[in-house]
Amino acid sequence: MVDLALQYDSRFGAWDLVLDGADLAADEGLETAVVLSLFNNARAKADDSIPDGTTNRRGWWADNAEPKTRPTALQDRHGSRLWLLSREKQTSSVLTRVQEYAAEALAWMVEDAWVKSVKVTASFPATGWCVFVVDLTKLDGTTVSYTHKVAWGA
């Protein structure tokens, strides 16, 4: 499986495509799938509290269709609900929710048999930062680990 490689640029607080000379770099592992799953906004559930007080539940545009009306291949939800925590303080209870939302966003990788298992560990190493460590056990039994340090809060 080959994907376009993505890299976090802390100067801008955003992900960007990686260049390899004049070409776009490729990611031959699972990292791009992890990045897209964690750092795109999933549609909020009906009982989720929206942080900006609006009714905008965000999410991928195709997630607006009811799952039963979409083709089977599109019945997965895309992204994570981590955006719902954008105005939360860095507390242990929020860290628990960070890990839950991250694991929820990556669960499709096991369901779709891309990997055997997913383990997410998150921490707040410093004020304004969150570190995600994602351990994936591949189908052949080998484990790959991805670490992403991202800005937390405004």
Secondary structure as a PSIPRED ss2 file (coil, helix, strand):
# PSIPRED VFORMAT (PSIPRED V4.0)

   1 M C   1.000  0.000  0.000
   2 V C   1.000  0.000  0.000
   3 D E   0.000  0.000  1.000
   4 L E   0.000  0.000  1.000
   5 A C   1.000  0.000  0.000
   6 L E   0.000  0.000  1.000
   7 Q E   0.000  0.000  1.000
   8 Y E   0.000  0.000  1.000
   9 D E   0.000  0.000  1.000
  10 S C   1.000  0.000  0.000
  11 R C   1.000  0.000  0.000
  12 F C   1.000  0.000  0.000
  13 G C   1.000  0.000  0.000
  14 A E   0.000  0.000  1.000
  15 W E   0.000  0.000  1.000
  16 D E   0.000  0.000  1.000
  17 L E   0.000  0.000  1.000
  18 V C   1.000  0.000  0.000
  19 L E   0.000  0.000  1.000
  20 D E   0.000  0.000  1.000
  21 G C   1.000  0.000  0.000
  22 A C   1.000  0.000  0.000
  23 D E   0.000  0.000  1.000
  24 L E   0.000  0.000  1.000
  25 A C   1.000  0.000  0.000
  26 A E   0.000  0.000  1.000
  27 D E   0.000  0.000  1.000
  28 E C   1.000  0.000  0.000
  29 G C   1.000  0.000  0.000
  30 L C   1.000  0.000  0.000
  31 E H   0.000  1.000  0.000
  32 T H   0.000  1.000  0.000
  33 A H   0.000  1.000  0.000
  34 V H   0.000  1.000  0.000
  35 V H   0.000  1.000  0.000
  36 L H   0.000  1.000  0.000
  37 S H   0.000  1.000  0.000
  38 L H   0.000  1.000  0.000
  39 F H   0.000  1.000  0.000
  40 N C   1.000  0.000  0.000
  41 N E   0.000  0.000  1.000
  42 A C   1.000  0.000  0.000
  43 R C   1.000  0.000  0.000
  44 A C   1.000  0.000  0.000
  45 K C   1.000  0.000  0.000
  46 A C   1.000  0.000  0.000
  47 D C   1.000  0.000  0.000
  48 D C   1.000  0.000  0.000
  49 S C   1.000  0.000  0.000
  50 I C   1.000  0.000  0.000
  51 P C   1.000  0.000  0.000
  52 D C   1.000  0.000  0.000
  53 G C   1.000  0.000  0.000
  54 T C   1.000  0.000  0.000
  55 T C   1.000  0.000  0.000
  56 N C   1.000  0.000  0.000
  57 R C   1.000  0.000  0.000
  58 R C   1.000  0.000  0.000
  59 G C   1.000  0.000  0.000
  60 W C   1.000  0.000  0.000
  61 W H   0.000  1.000  0.000
  62 A H   0.000  1.000  0.000
  63 D H   0.000  1.000  0.000
  64 N H   0.000  1.000  0.000
  65 A C   1.000  0.000  0.000
  66 E C   1.000  0.000  0.000
  67 P H   0.000  1.000  0.000
  68 K H   0.000  1.000  0.000
  69 T H   0.000  1.000  0.000
  70 R C   1.000  0.000  0.000
  71 P C   1.000  0.000  0.000
  72 T H   0.000  1.000  0.000
  73 A H   0.000  1.000  0.000
  74 L H   0.000  1.000  0.000
  75 Q C   1.000  0.000  0.000
  76 D C   1.000  0.000  0.000
  77 R C   1.000  0.000  0.000
  78 H C   1.000  0.000  0.000
  79 G C   1.000  0.000  0.000
  80 S E   0.000  0.000  1.000
  81 R C   1.000  0.000  0.000
  82 L H   0.000  1.000  0.000
  83 W H   0.000  1.000  0.000
  84 L H   0.000  1.000  0.000
  85 L H   0.000  1.000  0.000
  86 S C   1.000  0.000  0.000
  87 R C   1.000  0.000  0.000
  88 E C   1.000  0.000  0.000
  89 K C   1.000  0.000  0.000
  90 Q C   1.000  0.000  0.000
  91 T C   1.000  0.000  0.000
  92 S H   0.000  1.000  0.000
  93 S H   0.000  1.000  0.000
  94 V H   0.000  1.000  0.000
  95 L H   0.000  1.000  0.000
  96 T H   0.000  1.000  0.000
  97 R H   0.000  1.000  0.000
  98 V H   0.000  1.000  0.000
  99 Q H   0.000  1.000  0.000
 100 E H   0.000  1.000  0.000
 101 Y H   0.000  1.000  0.000
 102 A H   0.000  1.000  0.000
 103 A H   0.000  1.000  0.000
 104 E H   0.000  1.000  0.000
 105 A H   0.000  1.000  0.000
 106 L H   0.000  1.000  0.000
 107 A C   1.000  0.000  0.000
 108 W H   0.000  1.000  0.000
 109 M H   0.000  1.000  0.000
 110 V H   0.000  1.000  0.000
 111 E H   0.000  1.000  0.000
 112 D C   1.000  0.000  0.000
 113 A C   1.000  0.000  0.000
 114 W C   1.000  0.000  0.000
 115 V E   0.000  0.000  1.000
 116 K E   0.000  0.000  1.000
 117 S E   0.000  0.000  1.000
 118 V E   0.000  0.000  1.000
 119 K E   0.000  0.000  1.000
 120 V E   0.000  0.000  1.000
 121 T E   0.000  0.000  1.000
 122 A E   0.000  0.000  1.000
 123 S E   0.000  0.000  1.000
 124 F C   1.000  0.000  0.000
 125 P C   1.000  0.000  0.000
 126 A C   1.000  0.000  0.000
 127 T C   1.000  0.000  0.000
 128 G C   1.000  0.000  0.000
 129 W E   0.000  0.000  1.000
 130 C E   0.000  0.000  1.000
 131 V E   0.000  0.000  1.000
 132 F E   0.000  0.000  1.000
 133 V E   0.000  0.000  1.000
 134 V E   0.000  0.000  1.000
 135 D E   0.000  0.000  1.000
 136 L E   0.000  0.000  1.000
 137 T E   0.000  0.000  1.000
 138 K E   0.000  0.000  1.000
 139 L C   1.000  0.000  0.000
 140 D C   1.000  0.000  0.000
 141 G C   1.000  0.000  0.000
 142 T C   1.000  0.000  0.000
 143 T E   0.000  0.000  1.000
 144 V E   0.000  0.000  1.000
 145 S E   0.000  0.000  1.000
 146 Y E   0.000  0.000  1.000
 147 T E   0.000  0.000  1.000
 148 H E   0.000  0.000  1.000
 149 K E   0.000  0.000  1.000
 150 V E   0.000  0.000  1.000
 151 A E   0.000  0.000  1.000
 152 W C   1.000  0.000  0.000
 153 G C   1.000  0.000  0.000
 154 A C   1.000  0.000  0.000
